[in-house]
Amino acid sequence: MTGNNVAARDGFSSKFGVVAAAAGSAVGLGNIWRFPYVAGENGGGAFLLIYLGFILTIGVSVMLAEFIIGRRSQSNALGAFKKLAPSSLWWLVGVMGIIAAFVILAFYTTIAGWTLEYLFQAIGNGFSAKNAAEISGMFDSFQHSTARPLIWQLLFMGLTAAVILGGVQKGIEKYTKLLMPMLVLLIVIMCVRSVTLDGAGEGLKFLFKPDFSKITGNVVLEALGQAFFSMSIGMGALITYGSYVQKDNRLPSTTFQIALADTGIAILAGVMIFPAVFAFGVQPDAGTGLVFQVLPIIFQQMPGGYIFGVFFFLLLTVAALTSTISLLEVVVAWAIEELKMTRRKATILFAAAISVLGVLATLSFSELSEFKLFGKTIFDNLDWLSANLLLPLGGVFIVIFLGWILGPKIIADEVTNQGTIKMKLLKIFIFILRYLAPIAILLVFLNGIGVFGGN
Ligand code: PHE
C-alpha cells in the first residue's frame, strides 16, 4: 500500500496530519480536567510518581502497539483484529474498544459541556468581582440545574459530529500546529500566576513531594487508569489513527513525542491548579468540579484576566473537541467499514445513541444525583468503568495480541520500517509487551479492586 492509498482512505493530507491528530486525541480534558481532579483525590505526589512510571513503561508500549497494529492492518479498531487474525475471537477486543469509546464519549461530553458554559461565562465577564465562595457557588448552581448542562452537552456532541461528517479532520492539523502551542503558552503563563500566589508552596509540595503513606491499591489503579485515559490508549483510537499513518513514519519516535507532550501538559496543568487550590483554600479532593472552581479565581488574580479566561476556555474547548473526534471516529470508522453504513448515517446514528447515555451522565449531577450503583453516580460509574477497567483490559489484549500473536518478527519489521532504521529498545519493548505489561496491569487491577485484601 502506498502513501497515496493511505491518503485516499481517509483524507489526511500530509504525513504530519495524522501524528497531529493523535496528539490532539491524547491532549484534552484528560490532562486539564481529569488529571488534577484524580491526582487531588489520590494524594498528589505519590500518585504523580506512579502515574509517570506507568506512562514510561506500559503507556508508551501500548501506544506503540496500537500504532503498529493500525498501520499493519490498514483497518479500523475492530477490522484490524479480523484482518490480522482471521477466524479467531480477537475481534472481540475491537468490540470492547467500541464500547469504551461509547462510554467515554457519554461522560466526556458532560465535561466538555461545562467547558462551553465557562467559555460563555468568561465572554460575558461572569466571573468578575466574585470571591472564591461565590465562584464555587456558581459552579454548584450550574451543575445542579437541569437544562443548561444538557444543552451545552448536546451542542458539543453536535460539533463533534459536524467535524466527523466533514470527512476526516482536515482542520486538526492546523489546530495542533497552532492552537495547541497557544494552549501550552497560556497554561505556562497561568502557572506563573499560580505559583506566585500567597501560600502557593503548599500546592507544589502536594504535587511534587510524594507521601508514600498515601499509596493504596486503589491509588495505583487510579494512576494506571489515568495514564490510559490521558494517552487515549486501550480502546483502538490509536489503532484507527495508526491505520492512516504512512509507511515511513518512525513509530517509536512518534510515540515518544506524543507521550511527552501529553504528560508534559498534564504536569503543567497540575502546576497551574494545585498552588491556586491551596492558596484559595479549596479542597484538593473536591472531585470532578476541582478545576472549574479554581480556574476562574486564577483569572481574576491576573492582569488581563478577562482575555486570558476567554482564550483559555476557547482553547480547552478545541482540545476537548480533538479528543471527542478521535472517539467518535472509532465508532464511525467501524460502522462504515464493517456495517457498510455511509459516513453520514453512521455519524448521525451513533452521535444520537451516545447522547442518550450522555444525558444520563449529565443528569447525575442534578435529577439523578441520588441514583447510585456500587455507591457511585452514573457519571462516576462511566468514568471509573472506562478508565480503570475497559482501557487497561483493552491494553492487556492489545499487548498480548502484538507480543504473542503477531510476534517479534512483525514487531521488528514495523518499528524499524523493514530494517531501514534502528530501534535500540526493541528487546525491552518486546519484553514489556509479552510479560511485564499484561501481568502488571492484571495485578494492579485485581489489587485495586481489593482482591488481595487491603484497601
Ligand atoms: N485522551 C483524551 C484526553 O485526555 C481522552 C480520550 C481517551 C480520547 C480515550 C480517546 C480515547 O482528553
Boltz pocket constraint, residues with backbone or C-beta under 6 A from the ligand:
constraints:
  - pocket:
      binder: B
      contacts: [[A, 25], [A, 26], [A, 27], [A, 28], [A, 29], [A, 30], [A, 31], [A, 104], [A, 228], [A, 229], [A, 230], [A, 231], [A, 232], [A, 233], [A, 235], [A, 237], [A, 319], [A, 323], [A, 324], [A, 326], [A, 327]]
      max_distance: 6.0
